Amino acid sequence: MSFFSDFKKFLMKGDIVALATAVVIGAAFKTIIDSVVKDVITPIIGMLTGGLDFTKKFISLDGVNYESLEAAREAKAAVITYGNLIQAIINFIIVGLFIFLFLKYYDKTKKKEEAKPAAPAGPTQEELLMEIRDELRKK
């Protein structure tokens, strides 16, 4: 076998295809979560905290009190943007919640499928052939 045929077999394994599919679905799911966080959750948190935007929170390491994060960055000051960490934690919690709810719903639908009674088994192929044989003998 050649290197390329081995590589092709490797890429076409079910696990690799499933992983690739999961990555693409995960990327799409991330886009949805990012939109929920940015367009729904963050404005609500901002409203509840009086317009507080965590991503604008920072500590200047040079001791100067800058009016904004943009001003500190223009001055090329070293800053710790702890607000971004807070926002990342909020995003993580929201993503975790969405995944939890999705998996809970998925488990519920799986349990319903498992609870359905199995369809009654029909005659096997052998039984059908015996019936046909018996009918042909009668004629």
DSSP file with accessible surface (Angstrom, degrees, kcal/mol):
  #  RESIDUE AA STRUCTURE BP1 BP2  ACC     N-H-->O    O-->H-N    N-H-->O    O-->H-N    TCO  KAPPA ALPHA  PHI   PSI    X-CA   Y-CA   Z-CA
    1    1 A M              0   0  159      0, 0.0     2,-0.1     0, 0.0     0, 0.0   0.000 360.0 360.0 360.0 146.7    0.0    0.0    0.0
    2    2 A S     >  -     0   0   66      1,-0.1     4,-2.2     4,-0.0     5,-0.2  -0.411 360.0-110.6 -90.8 165.4    1.1    3.5   -0.7
    3    3 A F  H  > S+     0   0  147      1,-0.2     4,-2.6     2,-0.2     5,-0.2   0.908 116.8  51.5 -57.9 -43.5    1.4    6.3    1.7
    4    4 A F  H  > S+     0   0  157      1,-0.2     4,-2.6     2,-0.2    -1,-0.2   0.883 108.5  49.1 -70.0 -35.8   -1.5    8.2    0.0
    5    5 A S  H  > S+     0   0   42      2,-0.2     4,-2.4     1,-0.2    -1,-0.2   0.903 112.8  48.6 -70.1 -37.7   -3.9    5.2    0.1
    6    6 A D  H  X S+     0   0   80     -4,-2.2     4,-2.2     2,-0.2    -2,-0.2   0.921 112.8  48.4 -62.8 -42.4   -3.1    4.7    3.8
    7    7 A F  H  X S+     0   0  100     -4,-2.6     4,-2.5     2,-0.2    -2,-0.2   0.909 110.3  51.3 -64.4 -41.1   -3.7    8.4    4.4
    8    8 A K  H  X S+     0   0  143     -4,-2.6     4,-1.9     1,-0.2    -2,-0.2   0.924 109.8  49.7 -63.0 -43.3   -7.0    8.3    2.5
    9    9 A K  H  < S+     0   0  120     -4,-2.4     4,-0.4     1,-0.2    -1,-0.2   0.909 110.5  51.3 -60.3 -42.5   -8.1    5.3    4.6
   10   10 A F  H >< S+     0   0   97     -4,-2.2     3,-1.1     1,-0.2     6,-0.3   0.934 111.4  46.7 -60.1 -46.3   -7.2    7.2    7.8
   11   11 A L  H 3< S+     0   0   65     -4,-2.5    -1,-0.2     1,-0.2    -2,-0.2   0.812 111.1  52.1 -67.8 -29.2   -9.2   10.3    6.7
   12   12 A M  T 3< S+     0   0  126     -4,-1.9    -1,-0.2    -5,-0.2    -2,-0.2   0.399  79.4 121.5 -92.2   3.3  -12.2    8.3    5.7
   13   13 A K  S <> S-     0   0  121     -3,-1.1     4,-2.1    -4,-0.4     3,-0.3  -0.361  74.4-118.4 -60.5 148.2  -12.5    6.4    9.0
   14   14 A G  H  > S+     0   0   55      1,-0.2     4,-2.7     2,-0.2     5,-0.2   0.862 111.9  56.1 -58.2 -37.5  -15.8    7.0   10.7
   15   15 A D  H  > S+     0   0  133      2,-0.2     4,-2.5     1,-0.2    -1,-0.2   0.908 107.9  47.1 -64.2 -41.9  -14.2    8.5   13.7
   16   16 A I  H  > S+     0   0   47     -3,-0.3     4,-2.8    -6,-0.3    -1,-0.2   0.925 113.5  47.7 -67.2 -43.0  -12.4   11.2   11.7
   17   17 A V  H  X S+     0   0   68     -4,-2.1     4,-2.5     2,-0.2    -2,-0.2   0.925 113.1  48.9 -64.3 -42.2  -15.5   12.1    9.7
   18   18 A A  H  X S+     0   0   60     -4,-2.7     4,-2.6    -5,-0.2    -2,-0.2   0.911 111.8  49.5 -63.5 -40.5  -17.6   12.2   12.9
   19   19 A L  H  X S+     0   0  108     -4,-2.5     4,-2.4     2,-0.2    -2,-0.2   0.930 110.7  49.2 -64.4 -44.5  -14.9   14.4   14.5
   20   20 A A  H  X S+     0   0   54     -4,-2.8     4,-2.2     1,-0.2    -2,-0.2   0.915 111.8  49.5 -60.9 -41.8  -14.8   16.8   11.5
   21   21 A T  H  X S+     0   0   79     -4,-2.5     4,-2.8     1,-0.2     5,-0.3   0.926 110.1  51.0 -62.9 -42.6  -18.6   17.0   11.6
   22   22 A A  H  X S+     0   0   58     -4,-2.6     4,-2.8     1,-0.2    -2,-0.2   0.890 108.6  51.6 -63.1 -38.2  -18.5   17.8   15.3
   23   23 A V  H  X S+     0   0   95     -4,-2.4     4,-2.4     2,-0.2    -1,-0.2   0.931 112.0  46.0 -65.0 -44.1  -16.0   20.5   14.8
   24   24 A V  H  X S+     0   0  101     -4,-2.2     4,-2.2     2,-0.2    -2,-0.2   0.942 115.5  45.6 -65.4 -45.2  -18.1   22.2   12.1
   25   25 A I  H  X S+     0   0  109     -4,-2.8     4,-2.8     1,-0.2    -2,-0.2   0.909 112.2  52.9 -63.5 -40.5  -21.3   21.9   14.1
   26   26 A G  H  X S+     0   0   38     -4,-2.8     4,-2.5    -5,-0.3    -1,-0.2   0.899 107.4  50.9 -61.7 -40.2  -19.4   23.2   17.2
   27   27 A A  H  X S+     0   0   56     -4,-2.4     4,-1.8     2,-0.2    -1,-0.2   0.914 112.3  46.6 -64.3 -41.6  -18.2   26.2   15.2
   28   28 A A  H  X S+     0   0   54     -4,-2.2     4,-1.8     2,-0.2    -2,-0.2   0.912 112.0  50.9 -65.9 -40.3  -21.8   27.0   14.1
   29   29 A F  H  X S+     0   0   60     -4,-2.8     4,-2.7     1,-0.2    -2,-0.2   0.899 106.8  55.0 -63.6 -38.9  -23.0   26.5   17.7
   30   30 A K  H  X S+     0   0  121     -4,-2.5     4,-3.1     1,-0.2    -1,-0.2   0.895 104.5  53.8 -61.6 -39.3  -20.3   28.9   18.9
   31   31 A T  H  X S+     0   0   95     -4,-1.8     4,-2.0     2,-0.2    -1,-0.2   0.920 110.2  47.0 -61.3 -42.3  -21.6   31.5   16.6
   32   32 A I  H  X S+     0   0   98     -4,-1.8     4,-2.5     2,-0.2    -2,-0.2   0.941 113.6  47.5 -64.9 -45.7  -25.1   31.1   18.0
   33   33 A I  H  X S+     0   0    2     -4,-2.7     4,-2.9     1,-0.2     5,-0.2   0.922 110.0  52.8 -62.5 -44.0  -23.8   31.3   21.6
   34   34 A D  H  X S+     0   0   61     -4,-3.1     4,-3.0     1,-0.2     5,-0.3   0.906 110.4  48.4 -58.3 -41.2  -21.6   34.3   20.8
   35   35 A S  H  X S+     0   0   55     -4,-2.0     4,-3.2    -5,-0.2     5,-0.5   0.919 110.7  50.0 -66.2 -42.5  -24.7   36.1   19.4
   36   36 A V  H  X>S+     0   0   30     -4,-2.5     5,-2.6     2,-0.2     4,-1.7   0.935 115.5  44.1 -60.6 -44.1  -26.8   35.2   22.5
   37   37 A V  I  <>S+     0   0    6     -4,-2.9     5,-3.2     3,-0.2    -2,-0.2   0.961 122.3  36.3 -64.8 -52.3  -24.1   36.5   24.8
   38   38 A K  I  <5S+     0   0  155     -4,-3.0    -2,-0.2    -5,-0.2    -3,-0.2   0.901 127.8  32.5 -69.9 -42.9  -23.4   39.7   22.8
   39   39 A D  I  <5S+     0   0   93     -4,-3.2    -3,-0.2    -5,-0.3    -1,-0.2   0.639 134.5  15.1 -95.3 -17.0  -26.9   40.6   21.6
   40   40 A V  I  X5S+     0   0   72     -4,-1.7     4,-1.4    -5,-0.5    -3,-0.2   0.713 125.6  37.7-121.1 -58.8  -29.1   39.3   24.5
   41   41 A I  I  ><S+     0   0   48     -5,-2.6     4,-2.9     1,-0.2     5,-0.2   0.934 113.3  52.2 -69.7 -49.2  -27.3   38.5   27.7
   42   42 A T  H  ><S+     0   0   40     -5,-3.2     4,-3.0    -6,-0.3     5,-0.2   0.916 109.7  49.0 -59.0 -44.5  -24.7   41.3   27.8
   43   43 A P  H  > S+     0   0   69      0, 0.0     4,-2.5     0, 0.0    -1,-0.2   0.907 112.2  49.5 -61.8 -36.3  -27.3   44.1   27.3
   44   44 A I  H  X S+     0   0   82     -4,-1.4     4,-2.7     2,-0.2    -2,-0.2   0.941 112.6  46.3 -66.3 -45.0  -29.4   42.6   30.1
   45   45 A I  H  X S+     0   0   41     -4,-2.9     4,-2.1     1,-0.2     7,-0.3   0.919 112.6  51.7 -61.9 -40.7  -26.4   42.5   32.4
   46   46 A G  H  <>S+     0   0   13     -4,-3.0     5,-5.2    -5,-0.2     6,-0.6   0.901 110.5  47.8 -61.2 -40.8  -25.5   46.0   31.4
   47   47 A M  H ><5S+     0   0  142     -4,-2.5     3,-1.1     3,-0.2    -2,-0.2   0.924 112.8  48.1 -66.8 -42.4  -29.0   47.2   32.1
   48   48 A L  H 3<5S+     0   0  133     -4,-2.7    -2,-0.2     1,-0.2    -1,-0.2   0.799 115.7  44.6 -68.7 -28.0  -29.0   45.4   35.5
   49   49 A T  T 3<5S-     0   0   62     -4,-2.1    -1,-0.2    -5,-0.2    -2,-0.2   0.225 122.5-101.0-101.1  12.7  -25.6   46.9   36.4
   50   50 A G  T < 5S-     0   0   74     -3,-1.1    -3,-0.2     1,-0.2    -4,-0.1   0.858  82.2 -44.2  74.7  35.7  -26.4   50.4   35.2
   51   51 A G  S   <S+     0   0   59     -5,-5.2     2,-0.2     1,-0.2    -1,-0.2   0.606  87.7 164.1  86.9  12.3  -24.6   50.2   31.9
   52   52 A L        -     0   0   57     -6,-0.6     2,-0.6    -7,-0.3    -1,-0.2  -0.464  21.8-162.0 -68.3 125.9  -21.5   48.5   33.2
   53   53 A D    >   -     0   0   61     -2,-0.2     3,-1.7     1,-0.1     4,-0.2  -0.937   4.9-161.7-111.3 108.3  -19.4   47.1   30.4
   54   54 A F  G >  S+     0   0   37     -2,-0.6     3,-1.9     1,-0.3    32,-0.2   0.833  86.0  65.9 -59.3 -33.9  -16.9   44.5   31.8
   55   55 A T  G 3  S+     0   0   43      1,-0.3    -1,-0.3    28,-0.2    29,-0.2   0.661  97.1  56.7 -67.4 -12.1  -14.7   44.6   28.7
   56   56 A K  G <  S+     0   0   97     -3,-1.7     2,-0.4    27,-0.1    -1,-0.3   0.453  82.9 105.6 -94.2  -2.9  -13.8   48.2   29.5
   57   57 A K    <   +     0   0   77     -3,-1.9    26,-1.6    -4,-0.2    27,-0.4  -0.651  45.2 146.8 -83.4 132.3  -12.5   47.4   33.0
   58   58 A F        -     0   0   39     -2,-0.4     2,-0.4    23,-0.2    23,-0.2  -0.974  42.0-132.1-156.9 164.2   -8.7   47.5   33.4
   59   59 A I  E     -A   80   0A  91     21,-2.1    21,-2.8    -2,-0.3     2,-0.5  -0.998  23.2-138.4-123.9 126.6   -5.8   48.3   35.7
   60   60 A S  E >   -A   79   0A  21     -2,-0.4     3,-0.7    19,-0.2    19,-0.2  -0.715   6.6-158.9 -84.6 129.1   -3.0   50.4   34.4
   61   61 A L  T 3  S+     0   0  106     17,-3.1    18,-0.1    -2,-0.5    -1,-0.1   0.600  85.1  65.9 -85.6  -9.1    0.4   49.0   35.5
   62   62 A D  T 3  S-     0   0   77     16,-0.5    -1,-0.2     2,-0.2     3,-0.1   0.414 109.2-115.4 -93.6   3.7    2.3   52.3   35.0
   63   63 A G  S <  S+     0   0   72     -3,-0.7     2,-0.3     1,-0.3    -2,-0.1   0.354  74.0 128.6  85.3  -7.8    0.3   54.1   37.8
   64   64 A V        -     0   0   73      1,-0.1     2,-1.1     8,-0.0    -1,-0.3  -0.628  59.3-132.1 -82.8 140.6   -1.4   56.6   35.5
   65   65 A N        -     0   0  158     -2,-0.3     2,-0.2    -3,-0.1    -1,-0.1  -0.766  28.1-165.3 -94.7  96.5   -5.2   56.9   35.8
   66   66 A Y        -     0   0   42     -2,-1.1    -6,-0.1     1,-0.1     3,-0.1  -0.528  23.3-132.7 -82.6 148.4   -6.4   56.7   32.2
   67   67 A E  S    S+     0   0  197     -2,-0.2     2,-0.3     1,-0.1    -1,-0.1   0.807  84.4   2.1 -69.1 -32.9   -9.9   57.8   31.3
   68   68 A S  S  > S-     0   0   43      1,-0.1     4,-2.0   -11,-0.0     5,-0.2  -0.962  72.1-106.8-149.4 167.1  -10.6   54.7   29.2
   69   69 A L  H  > S+     0   0    6     -2,-0.3     4,-2.5     1,-0.2     5,-0.2   0.892 120.0  55.6 -64.0 -37.3   -9.0   51.5   28.0
   70   70 A E  H  > S+     0   0   84      1,-0.2     4,-2.5     2,-0.2    -1,-0.2   0.906 106.4  50.4 -62.8 -40.7   -8.6   53.0   24.5
   71   71 A A  H  > S+     0   0   31      2,-0.2     4,-1.9     1,-0.2    -1,-0.2   0.906 110.5  49.5 -65.3 -39.9   -6.6   56.0   26.0
   72   72 A A  H  <>S+     0   0    0     -4,-2.0     5,-2.7     1,-0.2    -2,-0.2   0.905 112.0  48.2 -65.7 -39.1   -4.3   53.6   27.9
   73   73 A R  H ><5S+     0   0  137     -4,-2.5     3,-1.2     1,-0.2    -2,-0.2   0.875 108.6  53.5 -70.3 -36.4   -3.7   51.6   24.7
   74   74 A E  H 3<5S+     0   0  162     -4,-2.5    -1,-0.2     1,-0.3    -2,-0.2   0.872 108.7  50.0 -63.5 -35.1   -3.0   54.8   22.7
   75   75 A A  T 3<5S-     0   0   54     -4,-1.9    -1,-0.3    -5,-0.2    -2,-0.2   0.434 113.9-124.1 -81.3   1.1   -0.4   55.7   25.4
   76   76 A K  T < 5 +     0   0  187     -3,-1.2     2,-0.2     1,-0.2    -3,-0.2   0.831  52.5 164.8  57.9  36.2    1.0   52.2   25.0
   77   77 A A      < -     0   0   15     -5,-2.7     2,-0.5    -6,-0.1    -1,-0.2  -0.560  44.3-111.9 -81.3 147.6    0.6   51.6   28.7
   78   78 A A        +     0   0   61     -2,-0.2   -17,-3.1     2,-0.0   -16,-0.5  -0.685  47.1 179.2 -77.5 126.3    0.8   48.1   30.1
   79   79 A V  E     -A   60   0A  35     -2,-0.5     2,-0.6   -19,-0.2   -19,-0.2  -0.958  32.4-140.2-132.6 149.3   -2.7   47.2   31.3
   80   80 A I  E     -A   59   0A  86    -21,-2.8   -21,-2.1    -2,-0.3     2,-1.4  -0.955  16.9-157.1-104.1 114.5   -4.4   44.2   32.9
   81   81 A T    >>  +     0   0   35     -2,-0.6     3,-1.1   -23,-0.2     4,-0.9  -0.589  24.9 164.1 -94.3  74.6   -7.9   43.9   31.3
   82   82 A Y  H 3>  +     0   0   90     -2,-1.4     4,-2.1     1,-0.3    -1,-0.2   0.754  68.4  69.0 -65.2 -22.1   -9.6   42.0   34.1
   83   83 A G  H 3> S+     0   0    0    -26,-1.6     4,-2.6     1,-0.2    -1,-0.3   0.868  94.1  55.6 -64.3 -35.1  -12.9   42.9   32.5
   84   84 A N  H <> S+     0   0   64     -3,-1.1     4,-2.4   -27,-0.4    -1,-0.2   0.877 106.4  51.3 -64.8 -36.3  -12.2   40.6   29.6
   85   85 A L  H  X S+     0   0  109     -4,-0.9     4,-2.4     2,-0.2    -2,-0.2   0.929 109.7  49.2 -64.4 -44.0  -11.6   37.7   32.0
   86   86 A I  H  X S+     0   0   56     -4,-2.1     4,-2.4     1,-0.2    -2,-0.2   0.935 112.3  48.3 -60.2 -44.4  -15.0   38.5   33.7
   87   87 A Q  H  X S+     0   0   22     -4,-2.6     4,-2.7     1,-0.2    -1,-0.2   0.904 110.1  51.9 -64.2 -39.5  -16.7   38.5   30.3
   88   88 A A  H  X S+     0   0   51     -4,-2.4     4,-2.5     2,-0.2    -1,-0.2   0.894 109.5  50.0 -64.3 -37.9  -14.9   35.2   29.3
   89   89 A I  H  X S+     0   0   86     -4,-2.4     4,-2.5     2,-0.2    -2,-0.2   0.924 110.8  49.0 -66.1 -42.5  -16.2   33.6   32.6
   90   90 A I  H  X S+     0   0   31     -4,-2.4     4,-2.4     1,-0.2    -2,-0.2   0.936 111.9  49.3 -61.0 -45.6  -19.7   34.8   31.8
   91   91 A N  H  X S+     0   0   44     -4,-2.7     4,-2.9     1,-0.2     5,-0.2   0.914 110.1  51.6 -59.1 -43.8  -19.5   33.4   28.3
   92   92 A F  H  X S+     0   0  157     -4,-2.5     4,-2.8     2,-0.2    -1,-0.2   0.920 109.9  48.7 -60.5 -44.0  -18.2   30.1   29.7
   93   93 A I  H  X S+     0   0  106     -4,-2.5     4,-2.5     2,-0.2    -1,-0.2   0.923 112.9  47.8 -63.3 -41.7  -21.1   29.8   32.1
   94   94 A I  H  X S+     0   0   16     -4,-2.4     4,-2.7     2,-0.2    -2,-0.2   0.929 112.4  48.5 -67.0 -43.4  -23.6   30.6   29.3
   95   95 A V  H  X S+     0   0   45     -4,-2.9     4,-2.7     1,-0.2     5,-0.2   0.937 111.9  50.3 -61.2 -44.5  -22.0   28.1   26.9
   96   96 A G  H  X S+     0   0   34     -4,-2.8     4,-2.6    -5,-0.2    -2,-0.2   0.910 110.6  49.7 -59.3 -41.6  -22.1   25.5   29.7
   97   97 A L  H  X S+     0   0   88     -4,-2.5     4,-2.8     2,-0.2     5,-0.2   0.933 111.3  48.4 -63.1 -45.8  -25.7   26.3   30.4
   98   98 A F  H  X S+     0   0   63     -4,-2.7     4,-2.7     2,-0.2    -2,-0.2   0.923 113.2  47.0 -62.1 -43.6  -26.6   25.9   26.7
   99   99 A I  H  X S+     0   0   73     -4,-2.7     4,-2.9     2,-0.2     5,-0.3   0.923 112.2  51.0 -65.3 -41.5  -24.8   22.6   26.4
  100  100 A F  H  X S+     0   0  114     -4,-2.6     4,-2.5    -5,-0.2    -2,-0.2   0.945 112.8  45.1 -59.0 -48.5  -26.4   21.3   29.6
  101  101 A L  H  X S+     0   0   93     -4,-2.8     4,-2.4     2,-0.2    -2,-0.2   0.908 113.6  50.4 -64.0 -40.4  -29.9   22.3   28.3
  102  102 A F  H  X S+     0   0  118     -4,-2.7     4,-2.6    -5,-0.2    -2,-0.2   0.943 113.2  44.7 -63.4 -46.3  -29.2   20.8   24.9
  103  103 A L  H  X S+     0   0   86     -4,-2.9     4,-2.8     2,-0.2    -2,-0.2   0.873 111.4  53.7 -68.2 -34.1  -27.9   17.5   26.3
  104  104 A K  H  X S+     0   0  124     -4,-2.5     4,-2.0    -5,-0.3    -1,-0.2   0.933 111.8  45.0 -64.5 -43.9  -30.8   17.3   28.7
  105  105 A Y  H  X S+     0   0  155     -4,-2.4     4,-2.3     2,-0.2    -2,-0.2   0.917 112.8  51.7 -63.8 -42.6  -33.3   17.7   25.9
  106  106 A Y  H  X S+     0   0  110     -4,-2.6     4,-2.3     1,-0.2    -2,-0.2   0.926 109.7  48.9 -61.1 -44.9  -31.3   15.2   23.8
  107  107 A D  H  X S+     0   0   86     -4,-2.8     4,-2.4     1,-0.2    -1,-0.2   0.892 109.4  53.3 -61.8 -39.6  -31.4   12.6   26.7
  108  108 A K  H  X S+     0   0  121     -4,-2.0     4,-1.8     1,-0.2    -2,-0.2   0.922 110.1  46.3 -63.4 -42.2  -35.2   13.2   27.0
  109  109 A T  H  X S+     0   0   37     -4,-2.3     4,-1.9     1,-0.2    -1,-0.2   0.882 111.6  52.4 -68.9 -35.3  -35.8   12.5   23.3
  110  110 A K  H  X S+     0   0   73     -4,-2.3     4,-2.3     1,-0.2    -2,-0.2   0.903 108.0  51.0 -64.7 -41.3  -33.6    9.4   23.5
  111  111 A K  H  X S+     0   0  143     -4,-2.4     4,-1.9     1,-0.2    -1,-0.2   0.884 108.6  51.9 -64.8 -37.2  -35.5    8.1   26.5
  112  112 A K  H  X S+     0   0  140     -4,-1.8     4,-0.9     2,-0.2    -1,-0.2   0.908 110.2  48.8 -64.4 -40.5  -38.8    8.6   24.6
  113  113 A E  H  < S+     0   0  110     -4,-1.9     3,-0.5     1,-0.2    -2,-0.2   0.901 112.4  47.9 -65.3 -40.5  -37.4    6.6   21.6
  114  114 A E  H  < S+     0   0  152     -4,-2.3    -1,-0.2     1,-0.2    -2,-0.2   0.821 107.8  56.5 -69.2 -30.0  -36.2    3.8   23.9
  115  115 A A  H  < S+     0   0   82     -4,-1.9    -1,-0.2    -5,-0.2    -2,-0.2   0.697  82.7 103.3 -76.9 -19.2  -39.6    3.7   25.7
  116  116 A K  S  < S-     0   0  150     -4,-0.9     3,-0.1    -3,-0.5     2,-0.1  -0.422  82.5-111.3 -64.1 135.5  -41.5    3.1   22.5
  117  117 A P        -     0   0  122      0, 0.0    -1,-0.1     0, 0.0    -2,-0.1  -0.389  36.6-102.6 -67.7 148.0  -42.6   -0.5   22.1
  118  118 A A        -     0   0   95      1,-0.1     3,-0.1    -4,-0.1    -4,-0.0  -0.361  40.9 -99.8 -69.3 145.8  -40.8   -2.4   19.4
  119  119 A A        -     0   0   88      1,-0.1    -1,-0.1    -3,-0.1     3,-0.1  -0.388  49.2 -94.3 -63.1 142.0  -42.8   -3.0   16.2
  120  120 A P        -     0   0  126      0, 0.0     2,-0.3     0, 0.0    -1,-0.1  -0.362  43.9-113.1 -61.4 137.9  -44.3   -6.5   16.1
  121  121 A A        -     0   0  100     -3,-0.1     3,-0.1     1,-0.1    -3,-0.0  -0.533  30.2-147.1 -74.7 132.3  -42.0   -8.8   14.3
  122  122 A G        -     0   0   54     -2,-0.3    -1,-0.1     1,-0.2     2,-0.0  -0.240  40.7 -61.9 -85.3-178.6  -43.4  -10.1   11.0
  123  123 A P        -     0   0   70      0, 0.0    -1,-0.2     0, 0.0     2,-0.0  -0.352  58.0-114.8 -65.3 147.2  -42.8  -13.5    9.6
  124  124 A T     >  -     0   0   66      1,-0.1     4,-2.4    -3,-0.1     5,-0.2  -0.268  28.5-103.3 -74.5 169.0  -39.2  -14.3    8.7
  125  125 A Q  H  > S+     0   0  139      1,-0.2     4,-2.4     2,-0.2     5,-0.2   0.901 123.3  52.8 -61.1 -39.3  -38.1  -14.8    5.2
  126  126 A E  H  > S+     0   0  120      1,-0.2     4,-2.4     2,-0.2    -1,-0.2   0.908 108.0  50.6 -64.1 -41.9  -38.0  -18.6    5.8
  127  127 A E  H  > S+     0   0   88      1,-0.2     4,-2.3     2,-0.2    -1,-0.2   0.914 110.5  49.5 -63.8 -41.1  -41.6  -18.6    7.1
  128  128 A L  H  X S+     0   0   80     -4,-2.4     4,-2.4     1,-0.2    -1,-0.2   0.920 110.8  49.6 -62.7 -43.9  -42.7  -16.7    4.0
  129  129 A L  H  X S+     0   0  101     -4,-2.4     4,-2.7     1,-0.2    -2,-0.2   0.897 110.0  51.3 -64.0 -37.5  -41.0  -19.1    1.7
  130  130 A M  H  X S+     0   0   86     -4,-2.4     4,-2.8     2,-0.2    -1,-0.2   0.903 109.5  50.4 -66.0 -39.1  -42.5  -22.1    3.5
  131  131 A E  H  X S+     0   0  113     -4,-2.3     4,-2.4     2,-0.2    -2,-0.2   0.924 111.5  47.7 -63.2 -43.4  -46.0  -20.5    3.2
  132  132 A I  H  X S+     0   0   97     -4,-2.4     4,-2.4     2,-0.2    -2,-0.2   0.930 112.4  50.0 -62.0 -44.3  -45.4  -20.0   -0.6
  133  133 A R  H  X S+     0   0  105     -4,-2.7     4,-2.1     1,-0.2    -2,-0.2   0.938 111.1  48.6 -59.8 -45.0  -44.2  -23.5   -0.9
  134  134 A D  H  X S+     0   0   67     -4,-2.8     4,-1.6     1,-0.2    -1,-0.2   0.897 111.1  50.1 -64.5 -39.1  -47.2  -24.9    0.9
  135  135 A E  H  X S+     0   0  101     -4,-2.4     4,-1.0     1,-0.2    -1,-0.2   0.893 110.2  50.5 -66.3 -38.9  -49.6  -22.8   -1.2
  136  136 A L  H  < S+     0   0  118     -4,-2.4     3,-0.3     1,-0.2    -2,-0.2   0.871 107.9  53.4 -67.3 -35.6  -47.9  -24.1   -4.4
  137  137 A R  H  < S+     0   0  177     -4,-2.1    -1,-0.2     1,-0.2    -2,-0.2   0.858 103.4  57.3 -66.6 -34.9  -48.2  -27.7   -3.2
  138  138 A K  H  <        0   0  160     -4,-1.6    -1,-0.2    -5,-0.2    -2,-0.2   0.822 360.0 360.0 -65.8 -30.6  -51.9  -27.2   -2.7
  139  139 A K     <        0   0  199     -4,-1.0    -3,-0.1    -3,-0.3    -4,-0.0   0.045 360.0 360.0 -81.8 360.0  -52.4  -26.2   -6.3
